[in-house]
Amino acid sequence: MPQQQGPVAVLVVTWNSAAVLPGFLDSLPAGMAGLDWHLVVADNDSSDDTVAVVRKHAPEATVVETGRNGGYAFGVNAALRAAAALEGGGYRAVLICNPDIRMAEGCAMTLVEALGTPLPDGTRVGISVPLLYEEDKRLIHSLRRESTVSRALGEAVLGNRRAGRFPALSELVTDPSAYAEQTPADWATGALMALSRECVAACGPWDESFFLYSEETEYCLRARDLGLRTRLEPAARATHLGGDSRVSPRLWSLLVVNRVRLFRRRHGLAATVAFRSAVLLRELSRAALGRRPARAAVGALLGAPQSRHEV
C-alpha cells in the first residue's frame, strides 16, 4: 500500500522527564533525517522543569499540558488529539517515543517507509519498531509473542532467557535470527514505534484503563486483530536509557498485574486462572530468592485488584 505524503507527528509523553529530555531533543534532527515532522509533547503534570526544557530546546513543538498524571495511554491519546488538529490532521504517520530514546541517524525514515508493506499472509505492516540497545550497546530483546498459559509456565520454570529459545514456552523472542531480519511479532516493547495513519484510524484511542504497562501490548494485539501487524525493521536503530521496572517493586508489580488483566480480557475464566497461577509461580520462585520486586508482585497478585491509579 503506498504511503501517504505529509509530515510525521512525533509524540512524546513526559512526566518529570527534565533530566532526559535535552538528549532526546538533541537527537531528533538526525533521527528524523529526510522527513517533514512536528513534535508534540504531552506532559502529565510534571513537578520538575520538563515543560520549560521543551519550550527552551524545542520552541516550535506543540506542548499539551494534560493537568494530571493520567497514565501513559492517557498522555498518548492527548498527543494524538493534538496531532490530529495540526494542519487538519494531515500527517502520514505517527512516531511514539519515550523521552529516554536516542534515535540513530535515519531511524525514523526506515520505520515510516516500512508502514503499509503487504505481508505474505495478507496482512500489512501497521506498526514498525527498531532494534533497541542498552547504553552499553547490548541488544534489547524487544519482540514478544502473545501470552499463553504454556508460555507463562515455561517462563516460571525455565526463566525468560532460556524459555525464550522455544516459541511455545515464552513471550520473549530471543532467537538472534529474529533480530537480524524484518520479523513480524505479536507485539513489541513500546519505547519507540511508528504507527501508520491507517492503524491509528482503525484502532482508535489507546486503552487508558492501563495506567502503565500492557497498553502497548493491548494496542499491538488490537491492530493485529484488524490485519495490521507489528514488524521489526533491523535497519532502524535506537538506544533506550530506561528500565525502571526491573528495579522498582512498585513498577514491577504493576507490570505483572496488568499482564494478567490483559490476558483476562482476551480469554475465559479458566484460562485466566491457569495463567495467573503460572505467573504467580514465577514471582514466588523469585521472591524466595529475596528479590523485592517479585515479593511486591506476589502481594499484588494475591491482594485486591489493583486500580489504574495505584502507582
Protein Blocks (a to p, Z undefined) as FASTA:
>chain_A
ZZdedddddddddehkllmmmmmmmmmmmmmgoiacddddddehiablmlmmmmmmmmmb
ccddehpaebjklmmmmmmmmmmmgghipafbdcdddfkbccdehklmmmmmmgopacfk
opacfbdcdddddfkopacdfbccdddfklmmmmmmnojklmmmpmklofbdcbfklmmc
ccddfbdcfkbccddfklmmmnopadfklmgghklmmmmmmmmmnopacdddfkbccddf
bhmlmmmmklmmmmmmmmmmmmmmmmcfklmmmmmmmmmmmmmmmmmnopaklmmmmmmm
mmccddfklZZ
